Amino acid sequence: AETAGSGDGAAPYREDSDARYASEAVYKKIRGLLLKKCKRCKRICKDGDDLIGHFKEAHGKLLCPTCVSYNRQFWFDVVAYDPESLEKHKRGLLPEAGFSGHTFCTHCKAYFYNKEEAKRHCQAEHQLCTVCDILGKKLQFYRNYAELEQHYRARHYCCTDSLCIKNLCYVYAYKSELWTHYLTHHSLNIQLTDIKLTGRDNPPVCAIGDNEEGDAFAVYRQEPNITTPLINEPYFPAFGAAPAVPAFMSREILSQGAQAREARLRQIRLFTKTFCNEVNSSIEKFIEGSKDFETLVGELEAAVGRQATLQMLENVSFMHRAKEVREKAKEYRKAVMFPTFQKSASRPPSAERRKSGSFVSGFKILDLSKKK
């Protein structure tokens, strides 16, 4: 058969297969090979499920639903099994030429035709541990991100700083990398030997890669890699599309955060050197969400006054909350530049005061005739 875009257009085109055929006879021959047809009684079934049900009811045999659904066989090549042999077939325990078993997803409890199909499924539905890939344990998939984080803390070296955790930038393949991170970003005086794996229970994993059996912790206890850390140079499997390093694995996040904090401190020092650290702390807590805008403004006003507070709201870096602050700063500017004055409530004089003459009006009448 020729594809729809080839040939001189003389051969009849069939839309159901998106191909041109030399003749009607060739078309029928090829379509006949692709039928869902029983090789025992030649009954034509409407689809794979119908064919599986027919074999079970009419012939007392089982077909492999994975093989049928992936349509990798002609109808006369379909193999029927009994329950025991079907299970062995799925696991690759039968002497079947060119077949080594289907790949099982332990999270979904489902078989896929081969590793490539299972890999596509897991990349769409589950979470790959790229740190394990770096260490040589290929294609380790966890059910969801929550279980992937459990795995990180059970089998990898993790920073416990709240900012690193918040930015999802806390997992390291080697203890030497975590040690360097502590020294560089947190100024912690810690020894390399003090950093250890937690040994917590690891959540269930769907391991598609060809990993050797052995000590479950062996790969995670590799010698420190001080001179050539690999966190930004992961090695991924050769077959298929190699997954990119996730954004949360990029160490640039921490550097960018540190640079932003230094820039903010420089800006704050333009307005106050005495309360620089206190003002920065208030802004940090606001950015983290533990302090609302009104509380922040009150603390800034107490430290530097209203004019300087306005300047900081309009110029200092508030990171991901910058847009929110700039909008509220517009209203704050109006309040600072055009303050509203409260009128004092005028109280009419009481009758007693008027009667007694204690009430003093705005005018005073002088009797000039009594003056000498």
C-alpha positions in Angstrom: 0.0 0.0 0.0 1.0 3.6 -0.6 0.4 6.5 1.7 -2.2 9.1 0.8 0.3 11.6 -0.4 2.3 9.2 -2.7 1.7 7.7 -6.1 0.2 9.3 -9.2 -3.4 9.3 -7.7 -4.6 6.4 -9.9 -4.7 3.9 -7.0 -7.9 4.0 -4.9 -7.6 5.9 -1.6 -9.1 4.4 1.5 -9.9 6.8 4.3 -10.3 4.1 7.0 -6.6 3.3 6.7 -5.3 6.6 5.2 -3.5 4.7 2.4 -3.8 4.0 -1.3 -4.0 0.4 -2.6 -3.0 -1.1 -5.9 -6.4 -2.6 -6.3 -9.6 -3.5 -4.4 -8.3 -7.0 -4.0 -5.2 -5.8 -2.3 -7.2 -3.6 0.0 -9.5 -6.5 1.0 -6.5 -8.8 1.6 -4.8 -6.3 3.9 -7.9 -5.4 5.8 -8.6 -9.1 6.2 -5.4 -9.5 8.1 -6.3 -6.9 10.6 -9.8 -8.2 11.5 -10.6 -9.3 15.1 -11.3 -12.8 14.0 -11.3 -16.2 15.8 -8.7 -18.5 14.3 -10.6 -21.5 15.5 -14.1 -21.0 14.2 -13.5 -18.0 11.9 -16.1 -15.8 13.7 -15.5 -12.1 13.1 -15.8 -10.0 16.3 -16.5 -6.3 16.5 -13.5 -5.4 18.7 -10.8 -6.8 21.0 -13.1 -7.2 24.0 -15.6 -9.1 21.9 -12.8 -11.4 20.7 -11.6 -12.0 24.3 -15.1 -12.8 25.4 -15.7 -15.1 22.5 -12.6 -17.2 23.2 -13.5 -17.5 26.9 -17.2 -18.5 26.3 -16.9 -20.5 23.1 -13.6 -22.2 23.5 -12.8 -22.0 27.2 -9.5 -20.2 26.6 -8.0 -16.9 27.6 -6.4 -14.3 25.4 -3.8 -11.8 26.7 -5.8 -8.5 26.8 -2.5 -6.5 26.6 -1.5 -8.2 23.3 -5.0 -7.8 21.9 -5.4 -4.1 22.9 -2.0 -3.1 21.4 -2.9 -5.0 18.2 0.6 -6.5 17.6 -0.7 -9.7 16.1 -2.6 -10.9 13.0 -5.7 -12.8 13.9 -4.2 -16.2 13.0 -1.2 -15.5 15.2 -3.2 -14.9 18.4 -2.3 -17.3 21.2 -4.8 -18.7 23.6 -3.8 -19.6 27.2 -5.2 -21.2 30.3 -5.1 -19.1 33.5 -1.7 -20.3 34.7 0.1 -20.0 31.3 -1.5 -16.5 30.7 0.2 -15.3 33.9 3.5 -16.8 32.9 3.1 -15.2 29.5 2.7 -11.7 31.0 5.8 -12.2 33.2 7.9 -13.5 30.3 8.3 -17.0 31.7 7.2 -18.9 28.6 9.5 -19.8 25.7 8.0 -17.3 23.2 10.4 -16.1 20.5 11.0 -12.4 20.5 9.0 -11.8 23.7 10.2 -11.2 27.2 7.0 -10.3 29.0 4.9 -7.2 29.5 5.8 -4.4 31.8 3.8 -4.0 35.0 2.9 -0.6 36.6 2.8 -1.3 40.3 0.9 1.9 41.0 -2.0 1.2 38.6 -1.9 -2.6 38.7 -1.9 -2.7 35.0 0.3 -4.4 32.3 1.7 -2.5 29.3 3.0 -4.1 26.1 6.7 -3.2 26.7 8.9 -0.9 28.6 8.5 1.9 26.1 4.7 1.9 26.5 5.1 1.7 30.3 7.5 4.6 30.3 5.1 6.8 28.4 2.3 5.9 30.8 4.5 6.6 33.9 5.8 9.9 32.5 2.1 11.0 32.0 0.7 9.7 35.3 3.5 9.4 37.8 6.6 11.1 39.0 10.2 10.3 38.0 13.0 10.6 40.5 15.8 12.3 38.5 18.2 12.0 41.4 18.0 8.2 41.2 18.7 8.6 37.4 21.9 10.5 38.3 23.0 7.7 40.6 22.4 5.0 38.0 19.0 3.7 39.2 17.1 4.4 36.0 13.4 5.1 35.5 12.2 5.0 39.1 8.6 6.3 39.2 6.6 7.2 42.2 2.8 7.4 42.4 2.6 11.1 42.9 4.7 14.1 44.0 3.8 13.6 47.7 5.3 10.1 47.6 8.3 11.3 45.5 9.0 13.8 48.4 8.8 10.9 50.9 11.3 9.0 48.7 13.6 12.1 48.7 13.7 12.2 52.5 14.1 8.4 52.8 16.9 7.8 50.2 18.5 11.2 49.3 20.3 14.0 51.0 17.9 16.9 51.8 18.3 20.4 53.1 16.0 21.2 55.9 15.9 25.0 55.5 12.3 26.3 55.1 13.2 28.6 52.2 14.9 25.8 50.2 11.9 23.5 50.9 9.5 26.2 49.9 11.3 26.7 46.5 11.4 22.9 46.0 15.2 23.1 45.8 16.5 20.9 48.6 17.4 17.4 47.1 21.0 16.4 46.4 22.5 13.2 44.9 25.7 13.3 47.0 26.4 14.3 50.6 29.2 16.5 49.3 26.7 18.6 47.4 24.5 19.1 50.4 27.6 19.9 52.5 28.7 22.5 50.0 25.2 23.9 49.9 25.1 24.3 53.7 28.4 26.1 53.7 27.6 28.4 50.7 24.0 29.3 51.3 23.5 28.8 55.1 27.0 29.4 56.5 26.6 26.3 58.7 29.6 24.9 60.4 29.0 21.2 59.7 31.2 18.3 59.0 30.8 16.1 55.9 30.6 13.0 58.2 27.7 14.5 60.1 25.5 14.3 57.0 23.7 10.9 56.8 20.7 9.3 55.1 17.6 9.1 57.3 16.9 5.4 56.6 13.2 6.0 56.6 10.8 3.6 54.8 10.7 4.1 51.1 7.3 4.4 49.4 6.3 1.9 46.6 8.2 2.4 43.3 7.5 1.4 39.8 11.0 0.5 38.5 11.0 0.3 34.7 14.8 0.5 34.2 17.1 -2.5 34.1 18.5 -2.1 37.6 20.6 -4.8 39.2 19.3 -6.5 42.3 21.2 -6.1 45.5 21.6 -3.9 48.5 18.7 -1.4 48.3 20.9 1.3 49.9 24.1 0.6 48.0 23.6 3.1 45.2 22.7 5.9 47.7 25.9 5.3 49.8 28.3 6.2 46.9 31.5 8.0 47.9 31.3 11.9 48.1 31.6 13.5 44.7 33.3 16.8 45.7 35.2 17.7 42.6 32.6 16.9 40.0 29.1 17.2 41.3 26.5 15.9 38.8 23.3 17.6 40.0 23.2 19.8 36.8 24.7 17.1 34.5 22.3 14.2 34.9 22.6 11.1 32.7 19.3 9.9 31.3 18.4 6.7 29.4 19.4 6.6 25.8 16.1 5.2 24.4 13.2 7.6 23.9 13.1 11.3 24.8 15.3 12.1 27.7 13.4 14.0 30.4 14.6 17.4 31.2 15.9 18.3 34.6 12.9 19.6 36.6 12.8 23.3 37.5 13.0 22.5 41.2 16.3 20.8 40.7 18.0 24.0 39.4 20.4 25.5 41.9 19.9 28.9 40.2 16.8 29.4 42.3 18.8 29.8 45.5 21.4 32.1 43.9 18.6 34.3 42.4 16.9 34.4 45.8 20.1 35.5 47.6 20.8 38.2 45.0 17.2 39.5 45.4 17.6 39.7 49.2 21.0 41.6 48.9 19.4 44.0 46.4 16.5 44.7 48.8 18.9 45.3 51.8 20.8 47.9 49.7 17.5 49.6 48.9 16.3 49.6 52.5 19.7 51.2 53.7 18.9 54.2 51.5 16.0 55.0 53.9 17.2 53.7 57.2 20.4 52.2 58.5 19.3 52.0 62.1 16.3 49.7 61.5 17.5 48.1 58.3 17.4 44.5 59.7 14.0 45.0 61.4 12.4 46.5 58.2 13.9 43.7 56.1 12.5 41.1 58.5 9.0 42.6 58.3 9.2 42.5 54.5 10.4 38.9 54.4 7.5 37.8 56.6 5.1 39.7 54.4 6.5 37.9 51.3 6.2 34.5 53.0 2.5 35.3 53.8 2.8 35.3 57.6 2.0 39.1 57.7 -0.7 41.1 56.0 -0.2 44.4 54.1 -1.8 46.6 56.8 0.5 45.2 59.5 3.5 45.6 57.3 2.7 49.3 56.6 2.2 49.9 60.3 5.6 48.5 61.2 7.3 50.5 58.4 5.7 53.7 59.4 6.8 53.2 63.0 10.4 52.7 61.9 10.9 55.2 59.0 7.7 57.4 58.8 5.0 57.7 56.1 7.1 59.3 53.3 9.9 56.7 53.5 7.3 53.9 53.8 5.7 55.1 50.6 9.1 55.2 48.8 9.9 51.6 50.0 6.5 50.3 48.8 7.1 51.8 45.4 10.7 50.8 45.0 11.8 47.9 47.2 11.7 44.4 45.8 8.7 42.3 47.1 9.5 39.4 44.7 6.3 37.4 43.8 4.1 39.9 45.7 5.4 42.9 43.9 2.3 43.4 41.7 0.0 43.3 44.8 2.2 45.8 46.7 2.4 48.2 43.8 -1.4 48.3 43.4 -1.9 48.9 47.1 0.9 51.5 47.1 -1.3 53.7 44.8 -4.0 54.0 47.4 -1.4 54.6 50.1 0.2 57.4 48.0 -3.2 59.2 47.9 -3.5 58.8 51.7 0.0 60.3 52.2 -0.2 63.1 49.7 -3.8 64.1 50.3 -4.6 63.4 53.9 -8.2 63.8 55.0 -8.9 65.9 58.1 -11.6 65.0 60.6 -14.0 67.8 61.5 -14.5 68.2 65.2 -18.1 67.7 66.1 -19.7 71.1 67.1 -21.9 70.9 70.1 -24.7 73.5 70.4 -24.7 75.4 73.6 -27.1 74.1 76.2 -30.0 76.2 77.4 -28.4 76.4 80.9 -25.2 77.8 79.5 -27.1 80.4 77.4 -29.2 81.4 80.4 -26.4 81.7 82.8 -24.4 83.7 80.3 -21.5 81.3 80.4 -21.8 80.8 76.7 -19.3 82.9 74.7 -20.2 83.5 71.1 -17.7 84.5 68.5 -18.5 88.2 69.0 -18.2 90.5 72.0 -20.4 93.6 72.4 -18.8 96.5 74.1 -20.8 99.3 75.7 -18.6 102.4 74.8 -20.9 104.8 76.7 -19.6 103.5 80.0 -16.0 104.2 79.0 -14.6 107.4 80.4 
